[in-house]
Amino acid sequence: MSFTDKTLVCLECGNGFVFTESEQEFYSSKGFVNEPKRCPDCREARKQRGGGQGGSMTGYSSYQRPREMFSVVCAACGKETQVPFQPRNGRPVYCSDCFAQNRR
């Protein structure tokens, strides 16, 4: 596939930036189908603000409430524990220690 440099307009600042041939090859090799919407400076600023998608907590915003936890009794050892999902009737739920042992 042949690539040539393209001039794109940044979604945030409105300035034009060049989407180079090598960047297009990189995007293609990673399976990305969309062109970048922001210039390199605005992309970096967005990463610094924590607005990007990636990393473990990068997309986490302060306005989101903490994950709801549910108290359960471990089906293996009987210890009370908390899990981040609503248990279903008839399905065993394990504490983290018993879950790790069952995975092996």
Steps between C-alpha positions, in 0.01 A plus 500: 500500500637840407491790744566870446515787748157654576411829663225460760321757718518461878165450674609707803715788382389514135857515370619285213752223562671246277406133532825366361552197281687321782221578750244359256708183461520470880122549538439239231738249662311536831165448327377855568238604247440861605737788434609708801257776589746709702840647421799358692500795746128462581538120528780546753303761694201264509717219636635733769143592602411132522248513216650222292405134497760264620681432825316365798342817638555740211133519404378514861336830586449645846126535440456123462385324812705213642413150387220339701615197699282212622552297819502123449609185679770300322363169368828321581623627837195681641685828553304821446640707214398769253472469123445767229198324347150397605511124568240285326302234685645154464845620385793454741698811595852476640728726703815613320715227661264214407445648153877505439527136615213394270663671201804275529 
